Amino acid sequence: MKSYWLMQFDTNAPTLKVLNDRLRQDPRVIKWNTLKLGEKLRELVPPGASGGTTPSQSTMGGRTVDYLG
């Protein structure tokens, strides 16, 4: 069975390294990608914007996966 999940987040470089290290060590994870969408959060989210449907919710059904919990 194939499982795909999308996680959209804002973080710093040290936290991203920890996430990549954990994904690399997990035998259940075959492949993963990280994509930098912008330098600053304000480049991605217009001022005053909150709530609503994010692109990930509309494409992936809005499911949340607590992977590193």
C-alpha positions as CSV (number, residue, x, y, z in Angstrom):
1,M,0.0,0.0,0.0
2,K,1.3,3.4,-0.9
3,S,0.9,6.4,1.4
4,Y,1.6,10.0,0.5
5,W,1.4,13.0,2.8
6,L,2.2,16.6,2.4
7,M,3.4,18.8,5.2
8,Q,3.6,22.6,4.7
9,F,5.5,24.5,7.4
10,D,7.8,27.4,8.2
11,T,11.0,26.6,10.0
12,N,14.7,27.4,10.4
13,A,17.7,25.5,9.0
14,P,18.6,23.6,12.2
15,T,15.0,22.3,12.6
16,L,14.9,21.3,8.9
17,K,18.1,19.4,9.4
18,V,16.6,17.5,12.4
19,L,13.5,16.6,10.3
20,N,15.7,15.4,7.4
21,D,17.8,13.3,9.8
22,R,14.7,11.7,11.3
23,L,13.2,10.9,7.9
24,R,16.5,9.4,6.7
25,Q,16.7,7.1,9.8
26,D,13.1,5.9,9.4
27,P,13.0,2.6,7.4
28,R,9.3,3.3,6.5
29,V,10.3,6.4,4.6
30,I,11.5,5.6,1.1
31,K,11.7,9.1,-0.4
32,W,11.0,12.7,0.7
33,N,11.5,16.1,-0.8
34,T,11.8,19.6,0.7
35,L,10.9,22.7,-1.3
36,K,11.8,26.2,-0.3
37,L,8.8,28.4,-1.3
38,G,10.3,31.7,-0.2
39,E,12.7,33.6,1.9
40,K,10.2,35.3,4.2
41,L,6.8,34.2,5.4
42,R,5.3,37.5,4.1
43,E,6.3,36.4,0.6
44,L,3.9,33.4,0.9
45,V,1.0,34.7,3.0
46,P,-0.5,38.1,2.3
47,P,-0.7,40.5,5.4
48,G,-3.9,39.9,7.4
49,A,-4.6,36.5,5.8
50,S,-5.6,33.8,8.2
51,G,-7.9,30.7,8.1
52,G,-9.5,29.5,5.0
53,T,-8.3,26.6,2.9
54,T,-4.6,26.3,2.3
55,P,-3.3,24.8,-1.0
56,S,-2.3,21.6,0.9
57,Q,-5.8,21.2,2.3
58,S,-7.4,21.5,-1.1
59,T,-5.1,19.0,-2.8
60,M,-4.6,16.5,0.1
61,G,-8.0,16.7,1.8
62,G,-6.8,18.7,4.8
63,R,-5.6,15.6,6.7
64,T,-3.1,16.2,9.4
65,V,-0.5,13.6,10.2
66,D,1.4,13.7,13.5
67,Y,4.5,12.0,12.2
68,L,7.3,13.1,14.6
69,G,5.0,13.2,17.7
